Amino acid sequence: HIGLLVLLITSFSIAQVKTSTLKASQLKYSKVKDAYNTKWPKLKEDIKVVKINPENYDIYLRAFKDDKKMEVWLKNTTDTKYTLFKTYDICASSGGLGPKRQEGDGQVPEGFYTIDLFNPTSSYYLSMRVSYPNSSDRLLKTGKNTGGDIMVHGNCVTIGCLPMTDDKIKELYVLCLEAKSRDRTVKIDIFPTTMTTENMKVLENNFSKEKMTFWNSLKPAYDYFEKNHSTRKILTDAKGHYFF
């Protein structure tokens, strides 16, 4: 029992060092330091207002391409339900509705991802990488390569990414980095639009059956979150479609 306790304490200590090192290494860069100095004090107070601990929270992002909106949802790590914290405008768009299927198609991916890299020296001010391609994207690609390096970034220009203004990417970067630096997964789901019954009918009337089949595999996750304000693990079947 003592050996197990020592192992657990050691593992926890290593995890603490690893995650605190991420934030410390990021703060060596001027743009990240400026983002923390100018945004984090107010963000912490705003997080407290919605009864969430700014020192220990989960974060979930939902992006809607047609609406050009990025929602930020937060929850205490001990809670099951998220609270809507902020909604940011996506200030430019590229491609049309529908998932990214190959390199160079100019499309923003659609599906279920995480933020897996923080770039403090981005030429687009600050940027965070979306974990595209996922297993569904690899199965459903139409070209030789899926492409990659899909970013949430500043500078308000894009080809196949999710751009914010420099001012707003500061906030989003800090919010996500705080969670990631405590070893929390930063989830980001990207939808073609808000998947209401009305919008699904509009999609059905204007797009191919192939796209609708894919979008119908996204909708259960959208509906579940709308009803419960919590997420579930998403799986991918042999055809590249999502399911619980």
Contacts in CASP RR format, 6 or more apart in sequence:
PFRMAT RR
TARGET T0000
AUTHOR 0000-0000-0000
METHOD contacts of the structure
MODEL  1
HIGLLVLLITSFSIAQVKTSTLKASQLKYSKVKDAYNTKWPKLKEDIKVV
KINPENYDIYLRAFKDDKKMEVWLKNTTDTKYTLFKTYDICASSGGLGPK
RQEGDGQVPEGFYTIDLFNPTSSYYLSMRVSYPNSSDRLLKTGKNTGGDI
MVHGNCVTIGCLPMTDDKIKELYVLCLEAKSRDRTVKIDIFPTTMTTENM
KVLENNFSKEKMTFWNSLKPAYDYFEKNHSTRKILTDAKGHYFF
15 183 0 8 1.000
18 183 0 8 1.000
19 180 0 8 1.000
19 181 0 8 1.000
19 182 0 8 1.000
19 183 0 8 1.000
20 181 0 8 1.000
22 118 0 8 1.000
22 177 0 8 1.000
22 180 0 8 1.000
22 181 0 8 1.000
23 177 0 8 1.000
23 178 0 8 1.000
23 181 0 8 1.000
26 32 0 8 1.000
26 118 0 8 1.000
26 120 0 8 1.000
26 177 0 8 1.000
26 181 0 8 1.000
27 33 0 8 1.000
27 36 0 8 1.000
29 120 0 8 1.000
29 121 0 8 1.000
31 120 0 8 1.000
31 121 0 8 1.000
31 125 0 8 1.000
31 126 0 8 1.000
32 120 0 8 1.000
32 126 0 8 1.000
32 173 0 8 1.000
32 177 0 8 1.000
34 170 0 8 1.000
35 126 0 8 1.000
35 170 0 8 1.000
35 171 0 8 1.000
35 173 0 8 1.000
35 174 0 8 1.000
36 174 0 8 1.000
38 170 0 8 1.000
39 170 0 8 1.000
39 171 0 8 1.000
39 174 0 8 1.000
40 174 0 8 1.000
40 178 0 8 1.000
43 54 0 8 1.000
43 171 0 8 1.000
43 174 0 8 1.000
43 175 0 8 1.000
44 54 0 8 1.000
46 85 0 8 1.000
47 53 0 8 1.000
47 54 0 8 1.000
47 57 0 8 1.000
47 74 0 8 1.000
47 85 0 8 1.000
48 54 0 8 1.000
50 74 0 8 1.000
50 83 0 8 1.000
50 85 0 8 1.000
51 83 0 8 1.000
52 74 0 8 1.000
52 75 0 8 1.000
52 76 0 8 1.000
52 83 0 8 1.000
52 85 0 8 1.000
53 76 0 8 1.000
54 178 0 8 1.000
56 76 0 8 1.000
56 77 0 8 1.000
56 182 0 8 1.000
57 74 0 8 1.000
57 75 0 8 1.000
57 76 0 8 1.000
57 77 0 8 1.000
57 178 0 8 1.000
57 179 0 8 1.000
57 184 0 8 1.000
58 74 0 8 1.000
58 75 0 8 1.000
58 76 0 8 1.000
58 77 0 8 1.000
58 82 0 8 1.000
58 179 0 8 1.000
58 184 0 8 1.000
58 185 0 8 1.000
59 72 0 8 1.000
59 73 0 8 1.000
59 74 0 8 1.000
59 175 0 8 1.000
59 176 0 8 1.000
59 179 0 8 1.000
59 184 0 8 1.000
59 186 0 8 1.000
59 187 0 8 1.000
60 72 0 8 1.000
60 73 0 8 1.000
60 74 0 8 1.000
60 75 0 8 1.000
60 82 0 8 1.000
60 187 0 8 1.000
60 188 0 8 1.000
60 189 0 8 1.000
60 231 0 8 1.000
61 70 0 8 1.000
61 71 0 8 1.000
61 72 0 8 1.000
61 73 0 8 1.000
61 115 0 8 1.000
61 152 0 8 1.000
61 176 0 8 1.000
61 186 0 8 1.000
61 187 0 8 1.000
61 188 0 8 1.000
61 189 0 8 1.000
62 70 0 8 1.000
62 71 0 8 1.000
62 73 0 8 1.000
62 188 0 8 1.000
62 189 0 8 1.000
62 190 0 8 1.000
62 191 0 8 1.000
62 225 0 8 1.000
63 69 0 8 1.000
63 70 0 8 1.000
63 71 0 8 1.000
63 90 0 8 1.000
63 108 0 8 1.000
63 162 0 8 1.000
63 188 0 8 1.000
63 189 0 8 1.000
63 190 0 8 1.000
63 191 0 8 1.000
64 70 0 8 1.000
64 71 0 8 1.000
64 191 0 8 1.000
64 192 0 8 1.000
64 193 0 8 1.000
64 194 0 8 1.000
65 90 0 8 1.000
65 93 0 8 1.000
65 96 0 8 1.000
65 97 0 8 1.000
65 98 0 8 1.000
65 108 0 8 1.000
65 110 0 8 1.000
65 190 0 8 1.000
65 191 0 8 1.000
65 192 0 8 1.000
65 193 0 8 1.000
66 97 0 8 1.000
66 192 0 8 1.000
66 193 0 8 1.000
67 193 0 8 1.000
67 194 0 8 1.000
68 89 0 8 1.000
68 90 0 8 1.000
68 91 0 8 1.000
68 93 0 8 1.000
69 87 0 8 1.000
69 88 0 8 1.000
69 89 0 8 1.000
69 90 0 8 1.000
70 87 0 8 1.000
70 88 0 8 1.000
70 89 0 8 1.000
70 90 0 8 1.000
70 152 0 8 1.000
70 162 0 8 1.000
70 164 0 8 1.000
70 172 0 8 1.000
71 84 0 8 1.000
71 86 0 8 1.000
71 87 0 8 1.000
72 84 0 8 1.000
72 85 0 8 1.000
72 86 0 8 1.000
72 87 0 8 1.000
72 88 0 8 1.000
72 172 0 8 1.000
72 175 0 8 1.000
73 82 0 8 1.000
73 83 0 8 1.000
73 84 0 8 1.000
73 85 0 8 1.000
73 229 0 8 1.000
74 82 0 8 1.000
74 83 0 8 1.000
74 85 0 8 1.000
74 175 0 8 1.000
75 81 0 8 1.000
75 82 0 8 1.000
75 83 0 8 1.000
77 184 0 8 1.000
80 230 0 8 1.000
81 228 0 8 1.000
81 229 0 8 1.000
81 230 0 8 1.000
82 229 0 8 1.000
82 230 0 8 1.000
82 231 0 8 1.000
83 229 0 8 1.000
85 175 0 8 1.000
86 171 0 8 1.000
88 164 0 8 1.000
88 168 0 8 1.000
88 171 0 8 1.000
88 172 0 8 1.000
89 164 0 8 1.000
89 165 0 8 1.000
89 168 0 8 1.000
90 162 0 8 1.000
90 163 0 8 1.000
90 164 0 8 1.000
91 156 0 8 1.000
91 163 0 8 1.000
91 164 0 8 1.000
91 165 0 8 1.000
92 156 0 8 1.000
92 157 0 8 1.000
92 158 0 8 1.000
92 163 0 8 1.000
93 108 0 8 1.000
93 158 0 8 1.000
94 106 0 8 1.000
94 107 0 8 1.000
94 108 0 8 1.000
94 158 0 8 1.000
94 159 0 8 1.000
94 160 0 8 1.000
94 161 0 8 1.000
95 105 0 8 1.000
95 106 0 8 1.000
95 107 0 8 1.000
95 108 0 8 1.000
95 160 0 8 1.000
96 107 0 8 1.000
97 192 0 8 1.000
97 193 0 8 1.000
97 203 0 8 1.000
97 207 0 8 1.000
97 211 0 8 1.000
98 107 0 8 1.000
98 110 0 8 1.000
98 192 0 8 1.000
98 207 0 8 1.000
98 211 0 8 1.000
98 214 0 8 1.000
98 215 0 8 1.000
99 107 0 8 1.000
99 109 0 8 1.000
99 110 0 8 1.000
99 111 0 8 1.000
99 137 0 8 1.000
99 140 0 8 1.000
99 214 0 8 1.000
100 106 0 8 1.000
100 107 0 8 1.000
100 108 0 8 1.000
100 109 0 8 1.000
100 110 0 8 1.000
100 132 0 8 1.000
100 133 0 8 1.000
100 137 0 8 1.000
100 146 0 8 1.000
100 147 0 8 1.000
100 150 0 8 1.000
100 160 0 8 1.000
101 107 0 8 1.000
101 137 0 8 1.000
101 140 0 8 1.000
101 141 0 8 1.000
101 142 0 8 1.000
101 143 0 8 1.000
101 146 0 8 1.000
102 141 0 8 1.000
102 142 0 8 1.000
102 143 0 8 1.000
102 144 0 8 1.000
102 145 0 8 1.000
102 146 0 8 1.000
102 147 0 8 1.000
103 143 0 8 1.000
103 144 0 8 1.000
103 145 0 8 1.000
103 146 0 8 1.000
103 147 0 8 1.000
103 148 0 8 1.000
104 147 0 8 1.000
106 159 0 8 1.000
106 160 0 8 1.000
107 160 0 8 1.000
108 150 0 8 1.000
108 160 0 8 1.000
108 161 0 8 1.000
108 162 0 8 1.000
108 190 0 8 1.000
109 130 0 8 1.000
109 132 0 8 1.000
109 133 0 8 1.000
109 137 0 8 1.000
109 150 0 8 1.000
109 190 0 8 1.000
110 190 0 8 1.000
110 191 0 8 1.000
110 192 0 8 1.000
110 214 0 8 1.000
110 215 0 8 1.000
110 218 0 8 1.000
111 134 0 8 1.000
111 136 0 8 1.000
111 189 0 8 1.000
111 190 0 8 1.000
111 191 0 8 1.000
111 218 0 8 1.000
111 242 0 8 1.000
112 134 0 8 1.000
112 187 0 8 1.000
112 189 0 8 1.000
112 221 0 8 1.000
112 234 0 8 1.000
112 242 0 8 1.000
113 130 0 8 1.000
113 131 0 8 1.000
113 132 0 8 1.000
113 134 0 8 1.000
113 187 0 8 1.000
113 188 0 8 1.000
113 189 0 8 1.000
113 190 0 8 1.000
114 130 0 8 1.000
114 131 0 8 1.000
114 185 0 8 1.000
114 186 0 8 1.000
114 187 0 8 1.000
114 188 0 8 1.000
115 128 0 8 1.000
115 129 0 8 1.000
115 130 0 8 1.000
115 131 0 8 1.000
115 152 0 8 1.000
115 176 0 8 1.000
115 180 0 8 1.000
115 186 0 8 1.000
115 188 0 8 1.000
116 129 0 8 1.000
116 130 0 8 1.000
116 131 0 8 1.000
117 128 0 8 1.000
117 129 0 8 1.000
118 126 0 8 1.000
118 127 0 8 1.000
118 128 0 8 1.000
118 129 0 8 1.000
118 173 0 8 1.000
118 176 0 8 1.000
118 177 0 8 1.000
118 180 0 8 1.000
119 126 0 8 1.000
119 127 0 8 1.000
119 128 0 8 1.000
119 129 0 8 1.000
119 151 0 8 1.000
120 126 0 8 1.000
122 151 0 8 1.000
122 153 0 8 1.000
122 154 0 8 1.000
123 155 0 8 1.000
124 151 0 8 1.000
124 153 0 8 1.000
124 154 0 8 1.000
124 155 0 8 1.000
124 157 0 8 1.000
124 161 0 8 1.000
124 163 0 8 1.000
125 153 0 8 1.000
125 154 0 8 1.000
125 155 0 8 1.000
125 166 0 8 1.000
125 169 0 8 1.000
126 153 0 8 1.000
126 154 0 8 1.000
126 166 0 8 1.000
126 169 0 8 1.000
126 170 0 8 1.000
126 173 0 8 1.000
127 151 0 8 1.000
127 152 0 8 1.000
127 153 0 8 1.000
127 154 0 8 1.000
127 169 0 8 1.000
128 151 0 8 1.000
128 152 0 8 1.000
128 153 0 8 1.000
128 172 0 8 1.000
128 173 0 8 1.000
128 176 0 8 1.000
128 186 0 8 1.000
129 149 0 8 1.000
129 150 0 8 1.000
129 151 0 8 1.000
130 150 0 8 1.000
130 151 0 8 1.000
130 152 0 8 1.000
130 162 0 8 1.000
130 188 0 8 1.000
130 190 0 8 1.000
132 146 0 8 1.000
132 147 0 8 1.000
132 148 0 8 1.000
132 150 0 8 1.000
133 141 0 8 1.000
133 146 0 8 1.000
133 147 0 8 1.000
133 148 0 8 1.000
134 236 0 8 1.000
135 236 0 8 1.000
135 240 0 8 1.000
136 236 0 8 1.000
136 240 0 8 1.000
136 241 0 8 1.000
136 242 0 8 1.000
137 146 0 8 1.000
138 146 0 8 1.000
139 236 0 8 1.000
139 238 0 8 1.000
139 239 0 8 1.000
139 240 0 8 1.000
140 214 0 8 1.000
140 240 0 8 1.000
150 160 0 8 1.000
150 161 0 8 1.000
150 162 0 8 1.000
151 161 0 8 1.000
151 162 0 8 1.000
152 161 0 8 1.000
152 162 0 8 1.000
152 163 0 8 1.000
152 164 0 8 1.000
152 169 0 8 1.000
152 172 0 8 1.000
152 188 0 8 1.000
153 161 0 8 1.000
153 162 0 8 1.000
153 163 0 8 1.000
153 164 0 8 1.000
153 169 0 8 1.000
154 163 0 8 1.000
154 164 0 8 1.000
154 165 0 8 1.000
154 166 0 8 1.000
154 168 0 8 1.000
154 169 0 8 1.000
155 163 0 8 1.000
155 166 0 8 1.000
156 163 0 8 1.000
156 164 0 8 1.000
156 165 0 8 1.000
156 166 0 8 1.000
157 163 0 8 1.000
162 190 0 8 1.000
164 172 0 8 1.000
176 186 0 8 1.000
179 186 0 8 1.000
180 186 0 8 1.000
187 231 0 8 1.000
189 221 0 8 1.000
189 222 0 8 1.000
191 218 0 8 1.000
191 222 0 8 1.000
192 203 0 8 1.000
192 215 0 8 1.000
192 218 0 8 1.000
193 199 0 8 1.000
193 203 0 8 1.000
194 222 0 8 1.000
195 215 0 8 1.000
195 218 0 8 1.000
195 219 0 8 1.000
195 222 0 8 1.000
195 223 0 8 1.000
200 215 0 8 1.000
200 219 0 8 1.000
203 211 0 8 1.000
203 212 0 8 1.000
203 215 0 8 1.000
204 212 0 8 1.000
207 215 0 8 1.000
213 241 0 8 1.000
214 241 0 8 1.000
217 240 0 8 1.000
217 241 0 8 1.000
217 242 0 8 1.000
217 243 0 8 1.000
218 242 0 8 1.000
220 242 0 8 1.000
220 243 0 8 1.000
220 244 0 8 1.000
221 231 0 8 1.000
221 232 0 8 1.000
221 234 0 8 1.000
221 242 0 8 1.000
221 244 0 8 1.000
224 230 0 8 1.000
224 231 0 8 1.000
224 232 0 8 1.000
224 244 0 8 1.000
225 231 0 8 1.000
232 244 0 8 1.000
233 244 0 8 1.000
234 242 0 8 1.000
234 243 0 8 1.000
234 244 0 8 1.000
235 242 0 8 1.000
235 243 0 8 1.000
235 244 0 8 1.000
236 242 0 8 1.000
236 243 0 8 1.000
237 243 0 8 1.000
END
